[in-house]
Amino acid sequence: MKTAIVYQSYHHGNTKKLLDAIAEKYEVTLIDAEKQRDYDLSQYDRIGFASGIAVGKFYSKVLKAMKEKLPEGKEVFFIFTCGVMKDRYTNAAKKIARKKNAKILGEYGCLGYDTVGIFKLFGGFAKGHPTREEIEKAVEFYGSLK
Ligand SMILES: Cc1cc2nc3c(=O)[nH]c(=O)nc-3n(C[C@H](O)[C@H](O)[C@H](O)COP(=O)(O)O)c2cc1C
């Protein structure tokens, strides 16, 4: 099963920590949506999209990559980190996936250190996240994908 994960992780590299742990254990191609433009997802059976959350959804470059690069009918999954856990963060990504007739395999999200806006004044929010346990759970999530 050839797998790629397209990601953006610009705030503190929180999401990338999850992906690095996954890539350490499993053979997976990581594609940085900020830096890489010239890539083809058609060669992959399964495609993950991973991101921090901004204003309630995945970062814009990841959503753009989904719109522009995700071929029809692929298996997809989502990974994210956020300042405050809520259950709607993958809605925008799921909407795009559905338009592309993708099969959504699942999602994993956890907290990630957040210093945006006013949180910065108090030394940030969700400090120390993702924790080692949260990172391990991300690896377990990936391993559980069928
Ligand atoms: C501009 C901006 C907006 C954010 N908006 C939200 C938000 O709406 N909800 C939330 O839970 N976290 C929000 N956060 C926090 C990030 O999603 C969180 O810190 C995440 O772990 C960052 O991931 P990264 O380090 O991989 O970029 C925001 C962060 C930034 C920089």
The ligand as an SDF file (V2000), in Angstrom:
LIG
                    3D

 31 33  0  0  0  0  0  0  0  0999 V2000
   -3.2900   31.6070   12.7470 C   0  0  0  0  0  0  0  0  0  0  0  0
   -3.6400   30.4890   13.6950 C   0  0  0  0  0  0  0  0  0  0  0  0
   -4.9740   30.1900   13.9540 C   0  0  0  0  0  0  0  0  0  0  0  0
   -5.3030   29.1490   14.8260 C   0  0  0  0  0  0  0  0  0  0  0  0
   -6.6320   28.8170   15.0090 N   0  0  0  0  0  0  0  0  0  0  0  0
   -6.9640   27.7610   15.7910 C   0  0  0  0  0  0  0  0  0  0  0  0
   -8.3220   27.3330   15.9250 C   0  0  0  0  0  0  0  0  0  0  0  0
   -9.2420   27.8850   15.3070 O   0  0  0  0  0  0  0  0  0  0  0  0
   -8.5910   26.2980   16.7410 N   0  0  0  0  0  0  0  0  0  0  0  0
   -7.5990   25.6280   17.4320 C   0  0  0  0  0  0  0  0  0  0  0  0
   -7.9030   24.6860   18.1610 O   0  0  0  0  0  0  0  0  0  0  0  0
   -6.2880   25.9800   17.2920 N   0  0  0  0  0  0  0  0  0  0  0  0
   -5.9480   27.0200   16.4850 C   0  0  0  0  0  0  0  0  0  0  0  0
   -4.6220   27.3740   16.3390 N   0  0  0  0  0  0  0  0  0  0  0  0
   -3.5870   26.5740   17.0420 C   0  0  0  0  0  0  0  0  0  0  0  0
   -2.9080   25.5530   16.1290 C   0  0  0  0  0  0  0  0  0  0  0  0
   -3.8520   24.8200   15.3720 O   0  0  0  0  0  0  0  0  0  0  0  0
   -2.1000   24.5650   16.9680 C   0  0  0  0  0  0  0  0  0  0  0  0
   -1.1220   25.2410   17.7370 O   0  0  0  0  0  0  0  0  0  0  0  0
   -1.4300   23.5290   16.0670 C   0  0  0  0  0  0  0  0  0  0  0  0
   -0.8540   22.5250   16.8790 O   0  0  0  0  0  0  0  0  0  0  0  0
   -0.3510   24.1290   15.1810 C   0  0  0  0  0  0  0  0  0  0  0  0
    0.1670   23.1160   14.3690 O   0  0  0  0  0  0  0  0  0  0  0  0
    1.5740   23.2260   13.6260 P   0  0  0  0  0  0  0  0  0  0  0  0
    2.6290   23.5390   14.6500 O   0  0  0  0  0  0  0  0  0  0  0  0
    1.7490   21.8630   13.0220 O   0  0  0  0  0  0  0  0  0  0  0  0
    1.4220   24.3050   12.5850 O   0  0  0  0  0  0  0  0  0  0  0  0
   -4.2680   28.4150   15.4790 C   0  0  0  0  0  0  0  0  0  0  0  0
   -2.9240   28.7320   15.2100 C   0  0  0  0  0  0  0  0  0  0  0  0
   -2.5960   29.7270   14.3270 C   0  0  0  0  0  0  0  0  0  0  0  0
   -1.1530   30.0340   14.0420 C   0  0  0  0  0  0  0  0  0  0  0  0
  1  2  1  0
  2  3  1  0
  2 30  2  0
  3  4  2  0
  4  5  1  0
  4 28  1  0
  5  6  2  0
  6  7  1  0
  6 13  1  0
  7  8  2  0
  7  9  1  0
  9 10  1  0
 10 11  2  0
 10 12  1  0
 12 13  2  0
 13 14  1  0
 14 15  1  0
 14 28  1  0
 15 16  1  0
 16 17  1  0
 16 18  1  0
 18 19  1  0
 18 20  1  0
 20 21  1  0
 20 22  1  0
 22 23  1  0
 23 24  1  0
 24 25  2  0
 24 26  1  0
 24 27  1  0
 28 29  2  0
 29 30  1  0
 30 31  1  0
M  END
$$$$
